[in-house]
Amino acid sequence: MTDVSAFGASSADSCSKSLFAADARTRRRNAAEARFRMMGRIAVVIGIVALVGLLASILSNGMSSFQQTYVSLDIFLDPAKLDKAGDRNPEAIAKVSTFGYAPLIQKALQDAMTEKGIAGDGVSAKTAAELISKEAPADLRRFVLADPSAIGRTVRFDLLAAGRIDGYYKGRVTMESAKLDRNISPEQLALADRLKEAGILTTNFNWSFFTAPDASDTRPEAAGLGVAIIGSAYMMLIVFVLSLPLGVAASIYLEEFAPQNKFTDLIEVNIANLAAVPSIVFGILGLAVLINFVGLPQSAPVVGGLVLTLMTLPTIIIATRAALKAVPPSIRDAALGVGASKMQATFHHVLPLAMPGILTGTIIGLARALGETAPLLLIGMVAFVREFPAAPPEGFFDPASALPVQIYNWTQRGDPAFVERASGAIIVLLVFLLMMNLIAIILRRRFERRW
């Protein structure tokens, strides 16, 4: 009788429970899920805030590098100073150094100030000329050497303003800081304001930032990314030409043709390990083998390209094998079932279907190689390079720089203008990386097949 009552009571308790009423265990589980979702949202927000803060810092420091202050002057190319013999002999004209061009710039500035009625107010002609970059005489000399027939004419030039003047209009230099700066004075800044009001001093888009080579520590306003962009382009060309066929061929063999034994297992393990090796190790390998043993030149794109190829190959192999595995086995079986050979099934059916993943992995590997700095430092690409490399294939062996190394170089220099240039170079590098990833997405969407 007691057992029946107990059974009845338990049955009544169980029947009193509803599926719509959560018990204590369900409430704990739901609370844990809610906490996990909340932590996930917090993590996403923290990541977005960190990314926005990083981009805001880079953009705020680097966008000004795409603007440059110029001094527009009508300069008379005096034959008495540039071509005393009057025969337009290129060899004789080339003997005139930049010191011979500086007085022409100084006179043109004084003539422009006189024409506009601008008073020096205690600033001498020599001191006023310091508002113009020290790179200006060299630019003027290069123009005359390229066109000796211009001697004797008055030509209008847009010359770079000095770094402190450029910094004054970008907020780096103030009247207060000029009092403590031996490279600029408040009187010179006041003169610059009068020149700007007269239209002699202007701020325009800085095209030379993309085309000019690097400059010395005293001429940050003349520093550009021209050599670095060409060097990076040469290296990426070498990496693409070598890593894509080698990586795809190795992946096809390992995935489709290689027997499964201890030897292939060892190869697969080593490929996975190489993908995780720090990039500086590949730089040490390039220094020891390619430069010290083979004898290739330092700071050459061919060495950088070979080192980055070794670093990129494991990434491409892993991505290509994953793309090949993603192709359904039925594709292979159908091809073999109608009489195709193993090679025909692989190259005519499997490989075209895996191409989106292969291209994506290759472009991502190239993007990683484009941003690498450590291996390039070890092979000497940190050197100061002013001359542009020649066209391929000779240019592969000429000294050059690279975008990430150029950024590293500029951050090591003391002038604040180089920090601006480094931030601008980071923006350029990020744009290249964004374009490469965008191309990878487009190619993947274009050739993607769904089963």
ABEGO torsion letter per residue (X at the ends): XAAAAAAAAAAAAAAABBAABBBAAAAAAAAAAAAAAAAAAAAAAAAAAAAAAAAAAAAAAAAAAABBBBBBBBBBBBAAAABAAGAGBAAAAAABBAAAAAAAAAAAAAAAAAAAGBBAGGBBAAAAAAABBAAAAAAAAAAAAABAAABGBBBBBBBBBBAAAAAAAAGABBAAAAAABAABBAAAAAAAAAAAAAGABBBBBBAAAAABBBBBAABAAABBAAAAAAAAAAAAAAAAAAAAAAAAAAAAAAAAABBBBAAAAAAAAAAAAAAABBAAAAAAAAAAAAAAAAGBBBGBAAAAAAAAAAAAAAAAAAAAAAAAAABBAAAAAAAAAAGBBAAAAAAAAAAAAAAAAAAAAAAAAAAAAAABAAAAAAAGAABBBABBBBBOAAAAABBBBBAAAAAAAAAABABAAAAAAAAAAAAAAAAAAAAAAAAAAAAAAAABBBX
